[in-house]
Amino acid sequence: MDPKTHISGPENGNVVWHFDILVAPGFVLLELASLVDVLRVANRVCPTPPFTYTYRSLRGGAVVSSSDAIVSTERVQSQPKADYLFVIGNSDPDQPDLSLGRIVSDYTYRGAQVFLLAEAASRYIDEQGTDDLATHWENASFLRERGARFEAKLSIATEHGAVVTCAGMGATTDIALAVIGRHISGPTRMTVADILLHENIRDFSSMQPFSGAKTTATGDKKLDQCIKLMQANIEDPMPIHQIVEALHLSNRSLERKFKSCFGTTPNGFYREMRLAKANNLLLNTTMSVREIGLACGFPNGFSSVYKSFFGVTPFVMRREKRQASQR
Protein backbone atom coordinates (compact mmCIF):
# COMPACT_ATOMS: atom_id res chain seq x y z
CA MET A 1 0.00 0.00 0.00
CA ASP A 2 1.19 3.50 -0.78
CA PRO A 3 1.78 4.99 2.72
CA LYS A 4 0.28 8.30 1.68
CA THR A 5 -2.98 6.65 0.56
CA HIS A 6 -5.84 7.94 2.70
CA ILE A 7 -8.45 5.49 3.81
CA SER A 8 -11.60 6.29 5.85
CA GLY A 9 -11.84 5.61 9.61
CA PRO A 10 -13.56 7.33 12.55
CA GLU A 11 -10.54 7.63 14.82
CA ASN A 12 -7.88 8.75 12.36
CA GLY A 13 -9.90 10.15 9.47
CA ASN A 14 -8.97 7.02 7.52
CA VAL A 15 -5.36 8.01 6.89
CA VAL A 16 -2.64 5.38 7.05
CA TRP A 17 0.72 6.86 8.07
CA HIS A 18 3.83 4.90 7.15
CA PHE A 19 7.11 4.80 9.07
CA ASP A 20 10.42 3.67 7.62
CA ILE A 21 12.70 2.54 10.45
CA LEU A 22 16.36 2.57 9.46
CA VAL A 23 18.84 0.50 11.47
CA ALA A 24 22.62 0.17 11.22
CA PRO A 25 24.83 -2.61 12.60
CA GLY A 26 24.94 -2.36 16.39
CA PHE A 27 21.63 -0.47 16.62
CA VAL A 28 20.08 0.10 20.05
CA LEU A 29 17.26 -2.40 20.55
CA LEU A 30 15.57 -0.26 23.22
CA GLU A 31 15.04 2.55 20.72
CA LEU A 32 13.64 0.22 18.07
CA ALA A 33 11.27 -1.46 20.54
CA SER A 34 10.15 1.86 22.03
CA LEU A 35 9.06 3.14 18.63
CA VAL A 36 7.53 -0.08 17.31
CA ASP A 37 5.59 -0.88 20.48
CA VAL A 38 3.97 2.57 20.46
CA LEU A 39 2.85 1.99 16.86
CA ARG A 40 1.75 -1.58 17.60
CA VAL A 41 -0.33 -0.64 20.66
CA ALA A 42 -1.87 2.33 18.83
CA ASN A 43 -2.93 -0.01 16.03
CA ARG A 44 -4.44 -2.36 18.64
CA VAL A 45 -6.58 0.26 20.37
CA CYS A 46 -7.70 2.21 17.29
CA PRO A 47 -10.72 0.87 15.35
CA THR A 48 -8.81 1.18 12.07
CA PRO A 49 -5.03 0.67 12.43
CA PRO A 50 -3.55 4.06 11.47
CA PHE A 51 0.15 3.12 11.27
CA THR A 52 2.33 0.84 9.19
CA TYR A 53 6.11 0.44 9.30
CA THR A 54 9.01 -1.16 7.43
CA TYR A 55 12.44 -2.05 8.79
CA ARG A 56 15.15 -0.74 6.47
CA SER A 57 18.94 -0.59 6.22
CA LEU A 58 21.41 0.70 3.64
CA ARG A 59 21.93 -2.71 2.05
CA GLY A 60 18.94 -4.74 3.23
CA GLY A 61 19.11 -8.16 4.86
CA ALA A 62 19.69 -9.13 8.48
CA VAL A 63 21.08 -6.46 10.82
CA VAL A 64 22.37 -7.29 14.31
CA SER A 65 21.74 -5.00 17.29
CA SER A 66 24.23 -4.16 20.05
CA SER A 67 22.41 -6.77 22.18
CA ASP A 68 22.65 -9.43 19.44
CA ALA A 69 18.99 -9.27 18.41
CA ILE A 70 18.58 -9.64 14.65
CA VAL A 71 16.16 -7.69 12.47
CA SER A 72 15.35 -8.54 8.86
CA THR A 73 15.36 -5.36 6.77
CA GLU A 74 14.55 -4.12 3.30
CA ARG A 75 16.94 -1.87 1.42
CA VAL A 76 16.33 1.90 1.57
CA GLN A 77 14.35 3.03 -1.48
CA SER A 78 15.84 5.54 -3.91
CA GLN A 79 12.47 7.30 -4.00
CA PRO A 80 11.02 6.77 -0.50
CA LYS A 81 7.29 7.08 0.04
CA ALA A 82 7.14 7.04 3.84
CA ASP A 83 5.60 9.81 5.91
CA TYR A 84 8.28 9.43 8.59
CA LEU A 85 11.84 8.13 8.73
CA PHE A 86 13.26 7.10 12.12
CA VAL A 87 16.99 6.39 12.21
CA ILE A 88 17.78 4.26 15.25
CA GLY A 89 20.85 5.07 17.33
CA ASN A 90 24.00 2.99 17.41
CA SER A 91 26.68 2.17 19.95
CA ASP A 92 29.32 3.75 17.68
CA PRO A 93 28.85 7.35 16.48
CA ASP A 94 31.58 6.70 13.90
CA GLN A 95 29.62 3.85 12.29
CA PRO A 96 29.72 4.68 8.55
CA ASP A 97 26.11 3.58 8.05
CA LEU A 98 25.04 6.59 10.15
CA SER A 99 26.37 9.03 7.56
CA LEU A 100 23.00 9.64 5.96
CA GLY A 101 23.01 13.15 4.52
CA ARG A 102 21.81 12.08 1.07
CA ILE A 103 19.18 9.72 2.44
CA VAL A 104 17.86 12.37 4.82
CA SER A 105 17.55 14.72 1.84
CA ASP A 106 15.74 12.06 -0.21
CA TYR A 107 13.10 11.70 2.48
CA THR A 108 12.65 15.38 3.31
CA TYR A 109 12.49 16.28 -0.40
CA ARG A 110 9.44 14.03 -0.70
CA GLY A 111 7.72 15.54 2.33
CA ALA A 112 8.71 13.09 5.06
CA GLN A 113 9.86 14.16 8.51
CA VAL A 114 13.12 12.56 9.65
CA PHE A 115 13.90 11.63 13.26
CA LEU A 116 17.55 10.96 14.09
CA LEU A 117 18.09 9.24 17.43
CA ALA A 118 21.15 9.46 19.72
CA GLU A 119 24.31 8.57 17.74
CA ALA A 120 22.50 9.16 14.44
CA ALA A 121 21.75 12.69 15.68
CA SER A 122 25.36 13.13 16.81
CA ARG A 123 26.64 12.16 13.38
CA TYR A 124 24.26 14.60 11.70
CA ILE A 125 25.27 17.42 14.07
CA ASP A 126 28.95 16.65 13.51
CA GLU A 127 28.61 16.64 9.73
CA GLN A 128 26.28 19.63 9.50
CA GLY A 129 28.16 21.73 12.04
CA THR A 130 24.87 23.11 13.32
CA ASP A 131 24.22 24.51 16.81
CA ASP A 132 21.14 23.91 18.94
CA LEU A 133 20.33 20.34 17.86
CA ALA A 134 19.63 17.65 20.43
CA THR A 135 21.37 14.36 21.08
CA HIS A 136 21.89 12.10 24.08
CA TRP A 137 23.93 13.87 26.77
CA GLU A 138 26.70 11.25 26.50
CA ASN A 139 27.04 11.99 22.80
CA ALA A 140 27.07 15.73 23.48
CA SER A 141 30.04 15.15 25.80
CA PHE A 142 31.68 13.04 23.10
CA LEU A 143 31.31 15.87 20.59
CA ARG A 144 32.91 18.32 23.01
CA GLU A 145 35.81 15.94 23.68
CA ARG A 146 36.46 15.78 19.94
CA GLY A 147 36.80 19.53 19.83
CA ALA A 148 33.47 20.35 18.23
CA ARG A 149 32.98 24.08 17.84
CA PHE A 150 29.25 23.93 18.48
CA GLU A 151 27.04 22.79 21.35
CA ALA A 152 24.33 20.14 21.25
CA LYS A 153 21.12 20.87 23.14
CA LEU A 154 20.14 18.69 26.09
CA SER A 155 16.39 18.65 25.49
CA ILE A 156 14.94 15.30 24.44
CA ALA A 157 14.39 16.51 20.86
CA THR A 158 14.84 19.55 18.63
CA GLU A 159 13.08 20.27 15.33
CA HIS A 160 15.19 21.83 12.59
CA GLY A 161 12.86 22.10 9.63
CA ALA A 162 11.94 18.60 8.51
CA VAL A 163 14.73 17.04 10.58
CA VAL A 164 14.26 16.22 14.28
CA THR A 165 17.33 15.30 16.33
CA CYS A 166 16.56 13.28 19.44
CA ALA A 167 18.18 12.01 22.62
CA GLY A 168 17.00 8.48 21.86
CA MET A 169 17.10 5.70 24.50
CA GLY A 170 14.03 5.80 26.79
CA ALA A 171 12.96 9.19 25.41
CA THR A 172 12.12 7.42 22.14
CA THR A 173 8.77 6.47 23.66
CA ASP A 174 7.98 10.15 24.27
CA ILE A 175 8.94 11.04 20.70
CA ALA A 176 6.81 8.22 19.27
CA LEU A 177 3.83 9.20 21.45
CA ALA A 178 4.20 12.81 20.31
CA VAL A 179 4.19 11.76 16.65
CA ILE A 180 1.15 9.48 16.88
CA GLY A 181 -0.60 12.25 18.82
CA ARG A 182 -0.74 14.20 15.56
CA HIS A 183 -3.00 11.56 14.06
CA ILE A 184 -5.12 10.16 16.90
CA SER A 185 -7.06 11.82 19.71
CA GLY A 186 -5.46 12.90 22.98
CA PRO A 187 -7.35 10.33 25.08
CA THR A 188 -6.44 7.52 22.67
CA ARG A 189 -2.80 8.52 22.88
CA MET A 190 -3.05 8.45 26.67
CA THR A 191 -4.56 4.95 26.45
CA VAL A 192 -1.47 3.87 24.50
CA ALA A 193 0.79 5.43 27.15
CA ASP A 194 -1.19 3.76 29.96
CA ILE A 195 -0.90 0.32 28.33
CA LEU A 196 2.85 0.86 28.06
CA LEU A 197 2.91 2.00 31.73
CA HIS A 198 4.45 5.28 30.53
CA GLU A 199 3.31 7.71 33.20
CA ASN A 200 4.39 11.10 31.85
CA ILE A 201 4.55 12.05 28.18
CA ARG A 202 7.36 14.57 27.82
CA ASP A 203 7.34 17.17 25.07
CA PHE A 204 10.34 17.86 22.87
CA SER A 205 11.58 20.73 25.02
CA SER A 206 11.79 18.62 28.20
CA MET A 207 15.32 18.33 29.54
CA GLN A 208 17.01 14.94 29.64
CA PRO A 209 16.67 13.35 33.10
CA PHE A 210 20.33 13.55 34.07
CA SER A 211 19.89 17.31 34.55
CA GLY A 212 17.50 16.69 37.43
CA ALA A 213 14.68 18.52 35.70
CA LYS A 214 11.26 17.39 36.91
CA THR A 215 8.71 16.71 34.20
CA THR A 216 4.93 16.67 34.08
CA ALA A 217 2.56 14.94 31.71
CA THR A 218 1.38 18.17 30.07
CA GLY A 219 3.78 20.82 31.34
CA ASP A 220 0.99 22.27 33.51
CA LYS A 221 0.60 20.88 37.06
CA LYS A 222 -3.08 21.86 37.40
CA LEU A 223 -3.86 20.23 34.07
CA ASP A 224 -1.98 17.10 35.19
CA GLN A 225 -4.02 17.02 38.39
CA CYS A 226 -7.24 17.42 36.43
CA ILE A 227 -6.40 14.53 34.10
CA LYS A 228 -5.50 12.32 37.06
CA LEU A 229 -8.88 13.08 38.65
CA MET A 230 -10.58 12.16 35.38
CA GLN A 231 -8.58 8.93 35.09
CA ALA A 232 -9.48 7.99 38.66
CA ASN A 233 -13.19 8.58 38.00
CA ILE A 234 -13.95 6.79 34.73
CA GLU A 235 -16.82 4.56 35.91
CA ASP A 236 -18.51 7.36 37.84
CA PRO A 237 -17.44 10.61 36.10
CA MET A 238 -16.95 13.71 38.23
CA PRO A 239 -18.89 16.80 37.16
CA ILE A 240 -16.52 19.47 35.86
CA HIS A 241 -17.69 21.93 38.53
CA GLN A 242 -16.46 19.49 41.22
CA ILE A 243 -13.13 19.14 39.45
CA VAL A 244 -12.52 22.89 39.28
CA GLU A 245 -13.48 23.20 42.95
CA ALA A 246 -10.98 20.49 43.88
CA LEU A 247 -8.27 22.23 41.85
CA HIS A 248 -9.19 25.76 43.08
CA LEU A 249 -9.59 26.95 39.49
CA SER A 250 -12.33 28.71 37.58
CA ASN A 251 -14.23 26.98 34.78
CA ARG A 252 -12.84 29.54 32.34
CA SER A 253 -9.25 28.93 33.42
CA LEU A 254 -9.60 25.16 33.04
CA GLU A 255 -11.23 25.57 29.61
CA ARG A 256 -8.31 27.74 28.44
CA LYS A 257 -5.81 25.12 29.59
CA PHE A 258 -7.58 22.31 27.71
CA LYS A 259 -8.05 24.45 24.62
CA SER A 260 -4.36 25.40 24.59
CA CYS A 261 -3.01 21.88 25.20
CA PHE A 262 -5.59 19.61 23.53
CA GLY A 263 -7.75 21.84 21.34
CA THR A 264 -10.92 20.74 23.10
CA THR A 265 -13.04 21.41 26.20
CA PRO A 266 -12.66 19.63 29.56
CA ASN A 267 -15.99 17.84 28.97
CA GLY A 268 -14.97 16.87 25.45
CA PHE A 269 -11.63 15.50 26.64
CA TYR A 270 -13.24 13.58 29.52
CA ARG A 271 -15.79 12.05 27.17
CA GLU A 272 -13.08 11.03 24.68
CA MET A 273 -10.98 9.56 27.49
CA ARG A 274 -13.88 7.36 28.57
CA LEU A 275 -14.66 6.39 24.97
CA ALA A 276 -10.99 5.53 24.38
CA LYS A 277 -11.07 3.16 27.35
CA ALA A 278 -14.39 1.73 26.19
CA ASN A 279 -12.99 1.11 22.72
CA ASN A 280 -9.94 -0.66 24.14
CA LEU A 281 -12.19 -2.91 26.24
CA LEU A 282 -14.45 -3.56 23.26
CA LEU A 283 -11.62 -4.59 20.94
CA ASN A 284 -9.47 -6.49 23.44
CA THR A 285 -11.78 -8.13 26.02
CA THR A 286 -14.87 -10.34 26.04
CA MET A 287 -16.88 -7.95 28.24
CA SER A 288 -20.40 -7.30 26.99
CA VAL A 289 -21.24 -3.94 25.44
CA ARG A 290 -23.43 -3.09 28.41
CA GLU A 291 -20.66 -3.98 30.88
CA ILE A 292 -18.24 -1.79 28.95
CA GLY A 293 -20.66 1.12 28.94
CA LEU A 294 -21.11 0.88 32.70
CA ALA A 295 -17.37 0.53 33.33
CA CYS A 296 -16.69 3.72 31.34
CA GLY A 297 -19.37 5.97 32.79
CA PHE A 298 -22.11 5.47 30.17
CA PRO A 299 -24.97 3.81 32.08
CA ASN A 300 -27.42 4.79 29.32
CA GLY A 301 -27.12 5.39 25.60
CA PHE A 302 -23.58 4.01 25.26
CA SER A 303 -24.11 2.62 21.76
CA SER A 304 -25.39 5.96 20.47
CA VAL A 305 -22.52 7.91 22.02
CA TYR A 306 -20.00 5.38 20.67
CA LYS A 307 -21.47 5.57 17.15
CA SER A 308 -21.46 9.38 17.17
CA PHE A 309 -17.69 9.30 17.79
CA PHE A 310 -16.47 6.18 15.95
CA GLY A 311 -19.03 6.12 13.14
CA VAL A 312 -20.36 2.60 13.83
CA THR A 313 -22.05 0.86 16.75
CA PRO A 314 -19.96 -1.11 19.27
CA PHE A 315 -21.46 -4.36 17.97
CA VAL A 316 -20.42 -3.61 14.37
CA MET A 317 -16.94 -2.48 15.45
CA ARG A 318 -16.33 -5.67 17.43
CA ARG A 319 -17.57 -7.86 14.57
CA GLU A 320 -15.40 -6.06 11.99
CA LYS A 321 -12.32 -6.31 14.22
CA ARG A 322 -12.84 -10.06 14.70
CA GLN A 323 -13.36 -10.61 10.98
CA ALA A 324 -10.19 -8.66 10.18
CA SER A 325 -8.14 -10.76 12.66
CA GLN A 326 -9.33 -13.98 10.98
CA ARG A 327 -8.16 -13.00 7.49
C-alpha positions as CSV (number, residue, x, y, z in Angstrom):
1,M,0.0,0.0,0.0
2,D,1.2,3.5,-0.8
3,P,1.8,5.0,2.7
4,K,0.3,8.3,1.7
5,T,-3.0,6.7,0.6
6,H,-5.8,7.9,2.7
7,I,-8.5,5.5,3.8
8,S,-11.6,6.3,5.9
9,G,-11.8,5.6,9.6
10,P,-13.6,7.3,12.6
11,E,-10.5,7.6,14.8
12,N,-7.9,8.8,12.4
13,G,-9.9,10.1,9.5
14,N,-9.0,7.0,7.5
15,V,-5.4,8.0,6.9
16,V,-2.6,5.4,7.1
17,W,0.7,6.9,8.1
18,H,3.8,4.9,7.2
19,F,7.1,4.8,9.1
20,D,10.4,3.7,7.6
21,I,12.7,2.5,10.5
22,L,16.4,2.6,9.5
23,V,18.8,0.5,11.5
24,A,22.6,0.2,11.2
25,P,24.8,-2.6,12.6
26,G,24.9,-2.4,16.4
27,F,21.6,-0.5,16.6
28,V,20.1,0.1,20.1
29,L,17.3,-2.4,20.6
30,L,15.6,-0.3,23.2
31,E,15.0,2.5,20.7
32,L,13.6,0.2,18.1
33,A,11.3,-1.5,20.5
34,S,10.2,1.9,22.0
35,L,9.1,3.1,18.6
36,V,7.5,-0.1,17.3
37,D,5.6,-0.9,20.5
38,V,4.0,2.6,20.5
39,L,2.9,2.0,16.9
40,R,1.8,-1.6,17.6
41,V,-0.3,-0.6,20.7
42,A,-1.9,2.3,18.8
43,N,-2.9,0.0,16.0
44,R,-4.4,-2.4,18.6
45,V,-6.6,0.3,20.4
46,C,-7.7,2.2,17.3
47,P,-10.7,0.9,15.4
48,T,-8.8,1.2,12.1
49,P,-5.0,0.7,12.4
50,P,-3.5,4.1,11.5
51,F,0.1,3.1,11.3
52,T,2.3,0.8,9.2
53,Y,6.1,0.4,9.3
54,T,9.0,-1.2,7.4
55,Y,12.4,-2.0,8.8
56,R,15.2,-0.7,6.5
57,S,18.9,-0.6,6.2
58,L,21.4,0.7,3.6
59,R,21.9,-2.7,2.0
60,G,18.9,-4.7,3.2
61,G,19.1,-8.2,4.9
62,A,19.7,-9.1,8.5
63,V,21.1,-6.5,10.8
64,V,22.4,-7.3,14.3
65,S,21.7,-5.0,17.3
66,S,24.2,-4.2,20.1
67,S,22.4,-6.8,22.2
68,D,22.6,-9.4,19.4
69,A,19.0,-9.3,18.4
70,I,18.6,-9.6,14.6
71,V,16.2,-7.7,12.5
72,S,15.4,-8.5,8.9
73,T,15.4,-5.4,6.8
74,E,14.6,-4.1,3.3
75,R,16.9,-1.9,1.4
76,V,16.3,1.9,1.6
77,Q,14.4,3.0,-1.5
78,S,15.8,5.5,-3.9
79,Q,12.5,7.3,-4.0
80,P,11.0,6.8,-0.5
81,K,7.3,7.1,0.0
82,A,7.1,7.0,3.8
83,D,5.6,9.8,5.9
84,Y,8.3,9.4,8.6
85,L,11.8,8.1,8.7
86,F,13.3,7.1,12.1
87,V,17.0,6.4,12.2
88,I,17.8,4.3,15.3
89,G,20.9,5.1,17.3
90,N,24.0,3.0,17.4
91,S,26.7,2.2,20.0
92,D,29.3,3.7,17.7
93,P,28.8,7.3,16.5
94,D,31.6,6.7,13.9
95,Q,29.6,3.9,12.3
96,P,29.7,4.7,8.5
97,D,26.1,3.6,8.1
98,L,25.0,6.6,10.1
99,S,26.4,9.0,7.6
100,L,23.0,9.6,6.0
101,G,23.0,13.1,4.5
102,R,21.8,12.1,1.1
103,I,19.2,9.7,2.4
104,V,17.9,12.4,4.8
105,S,17.5,14.7,1.8
106,D,15.7,12.1,-0.2
107,Y,13.1,11.7,2.5
108,T,12.6,15.4,3.3
109,Y,12.5,16.3,-0.4
110,R,9.4,14.0,-0.7
111,G,7.7,15.5,2.3
112,A,8.7,13.1,5.1
113,Q,9.9,14.2,8.5
114,V,13.1,12.6,9.6
115,F,13.9,11.6,13.3
116,L,17.6,11.0,14.1
117,L,18.1,9.2,17.4
118,A,21.1,9.5,19.7
119,E,24.3,8.6,17.7
120,A,22.5,9.2,14.4
121,A,21.7,12.7,15.7
122,S,25.4,13.1,16.8
123,R,26.6,12.2,13.4
124,Y,24.3,14.6,11.7
125,I,25.3,17.4,14.1
126,D,28.9,16.7,13.5
127,E,28.6,16.6,9.7
128,Q,26.3,19.6,9.5
129,G,28.2,21.7,12.0
130,T,24.9,23.1,13.3
131,D,24.2,24.5,16.8
132,D,21.1,23.9,18.9
133,L,20.3,20.3,17.9
134,A,19.6,17.7,20.4
135,T,21.4,14.4,21.1
136,H,21.9,12.1,24.1
137,W,23.9,13.9,26.8
138,E,26.7,11.2,26.5
139,N,27.0,12.0,22.8
140,A,27.1,15.7,23.5
141,S,30.0,15.1,25.8
142,F,31.7,13.0,23.1
143,L,31.3,15.9,20.6
144,R,32.9,18.3,23.0
145,E,35.8,15.9,23.7
146,R,36.5,15.8,19.9
147,G,36.8,19.5,19.8
148,A,33.5,20.3,18.2
149,R,33.0,24.1,17.8
150,F,29.3,23.9,18.5
151,E,27.0,22.8,21.4
152,A,24.3,20.1,21.3
153,K,21.1,20.9,23.1
154,L,20.1,18.7,26.1
155,S,16.4,18.6,25.5
156,I,14.9,15.3,24.4
157,A,14.4,16.5,20.9
158,T,14.8,19.6,18.6
159,E,13.1,20.3,15.3
160,H,15.2,21.8,12.6
161,G,12.9,22.1,9.6
162,A,11.9,18.6,8.5
163,V,14.7,17.0,10.6
164,V,14.3,16.2,14.3
165,T,17.3,15.3,16.3
166,C,16.6,13.3,19.4
167,A,18.2,12.0,22.6
168,G,17.0,8.5,21.9
169,M,17.1,5.7,24.5
170,G,14.0,5.8,26.8
171,A,13.0,9.2,25.4
172,T,12.1,7.4,22.1
173,T,8.8,6.5,23.7
174,D,8.0,10.1,24.3
175,I,8.9,11.0,20.7
176,A,6.8,8.2,19.3
177,L,3.8,9.2,21.5
178,A,4.2,12.8,20.3
179,V,4.2,11.8,16.7
180,I,1.1,9.5,16.9
181,G,-0.6,12.2,18.8
182,R,-0.7,14.2,15.6
183,H,-3.0,11.6,14.1
184,I,-5.1,10.2,16.9
185,S,-7.1,11.8,19.7
186,G,-5.5,12.9,23.0
187,P,-7.3,10.3,25.1
188,T,-6.4,7.5,22.7
189,R,-2.8,8.5,22.9
190,M,-3.0,8.4,26.7
191,T,-4.6,5.0,26.4
192,V,-1.5,3.9,24.5
193,A,0.8,5.4,27.2
194,D,-1.2,3.8,30.0
195,I,-0.9,0.3,28.3
196,L,2.9,0.9,28.1
197,L,2.9,2.0,31.7
198,H,4.4,5.3,30.5
199,E,3.3,7.7,33.2
200,N,4.4,11.1,31.9
201,I,4.5,12.0,28.2
202,R,7.4,14.6,27.8
203,D,7.3,17.2,25.1
204,F,10.3,17.9,22.9
205,S,11.6,20.7,25.0
206,S,11.8,18.6,28.2
207,M,15.3,18.3,29.5
208,Q,17.0,14.9,29.6
209,P,16.7,13.3,33.1
210,F,20.3,13.5,34.1
211,S,19.9,17.3,34.5
212,G,17.5,16.7,37.4
213,A,14.7,18.5,35.7
214,K,11.3,17.4,36.9
215,T,8.7,16.7,34.2
216,T,4.9,16.7,34.1
217,A,2.6,14.9,31.7
218,T,1.4,18.2,30.1
219,G,3.8,20.8,31.3
220,D,1.0,22.3,33.5
221,K,0.6,20.9,37.1
222,K,-3.1,21.9,37.4
223,L,-3.9,20.2,34.1
224,D,-2.0,17.1,35.2
225,Q,-4.0,17.0,38.4
226,C,-7.2,17.4,36.4
227,I,-6.4,14.5,34.1
228,K,-5.5,12.3,37.1
229,L,-8.9,13.1,38.7
230,M,-10.6,12.2,35.4
231,Q,-8.6,8.9,35.1
232,A,-9.5,8.0,38.7
233,N,-13.2,8.6,38.0
234,I,-14.0,6.8,34.7
235,E,-16.8,4.6,35.9
236,D,-18.5,7.4,37.8
237,P,-17.4,10.6,36.1
238,M,-16.9,13.7,38.2
239,P,-18.9,16.8,37.2
240,I,-16.5,19.5,35.9
241,H,-17.7,21.9,38.5
242,Q,-16.5,19.5,41.2
243,I,-13.1,19.1,39.5
244,V,-12.5,22.9,39.3
245,E,-13.5,23.2,42.9
246,A,-11.0,20.5,43.9
247,L,-8.3,22.2,41.9
248,H,-9.2,25.8,43.1
249,L,-9.6,26.9,39.5
250,S,-12.3,28.7,37.6
251,N,-14.2,27.0,34.8
252,R,-12.8,29.5,32.3
253,S,-9.2,28.9,33.4
254,L,-9.6,25.2,33.0
255,E,-11.2,25.6,29.6
256,R,-8.3,27.7,28.4
257,K,-5.8,25.1,29.6
258,F,-7.6,22.3,27.7
259,K,-8.0,24.4,24.6
260,S,-4.4,25.4,24.6
261,C,-3.0,21.9,25.2
262,F,-5.6,19.6,23.5
263,G,-7.7,21.8,21.3
264,T,-10.9,20.7,23.1
265,T,-13.0,21.4,26.2
266,P,-12.7,19.6,29.6
267,N,-16.0,17.8,29.0
268,G,-15.0,16.9,25.5
269,F,-11.6,15.5,26.6
270,Y,-13.2,13.6,29.5
271,R,-15.8,12.0,27.2
272,E,-13.1,11.0,24.7
273,M,-11.0,9.6,27.5
274,R,-13.9,7.4,28.6
275,L,-14.7,6.4,25.0
276,A,-11.0,5.5,24.4
277,K,-11.1,3.2,27.3
278,A,-14.4,1.7,26.2
279,N,-13.0,1.1,22.7
280,N,-9.9,-0.7,24.1
281,L,-12.2,-2.9,26.2
282,L,-14.4,-3.6,23.3
283,L,-11.6,-4.6,20.9
284,N,-9.5,-6.5,23.4
285,T,-11.8,-8.1,26.0
286,T,-14.9,-10.3,26.0
287,M,-16.9,-7.9,28.2
288,S,-20.4,-7.3,27.0
289,V,-21.2,-3.9,25.4
290,R,-23.4,-3.1,28.4
291,E,-20.7,-4.0,30.9
292,I,-18.2,-1.8,29.0
293,G,-20.7,1.1,28.9
294,L,-21.1,0.9,32.7
295,A,-17.4,0.5,33.3
296,C,-16.7,3.7,31.3
297,G,-19.4,6.0,32.8
298,F,-22.1,5.5,30.2
299,P,-25.0,3.8,32.1
300,N,-27.4,4.8,29.3
301,G,-27.1,5.4,25.6
302,F,-23.6,4.0,25.3
303,S,-24.1,2.6,21.8
304,S,-25.4,6.0,20.5
305,V,-22.5,7.9,22.0
306,Y,-20.0,5.4,20.7
307,K,-21.5,5.6,17.1
308,S,-21.5,9.4,17.2
309,F,-17.7,9.3,17.8
310,F,-16.5,6.2,16.0
311,G,-19.0,6.1,13.1
312,V,-20.4,2.6,13.8
313,T,-22.0,0.9,16.7
314,P,-20.0,-1.1,19.3
315,F,-21.5,-4.4,18.0
316,V,-20.4,-3.6,14.4
317,M,-16.9,-2.5,15.4
318,R,-16.3,-5.7,17.4
319,R,-17.6,-7.9,14.6
320,E,-15.4,-6.1,12.0
321,K,-12.3,-6.3,14.2
322,R,-12.8,-10.1,14.7
323,Q,-13.4,-10.6,11.0
324,A,-10.2,-8.7,10.2
325,S,-8.1,-10.8,12.7
326,Q,-9.3,-14.0,11.0
327,R,-8.2,-13.0,7.5
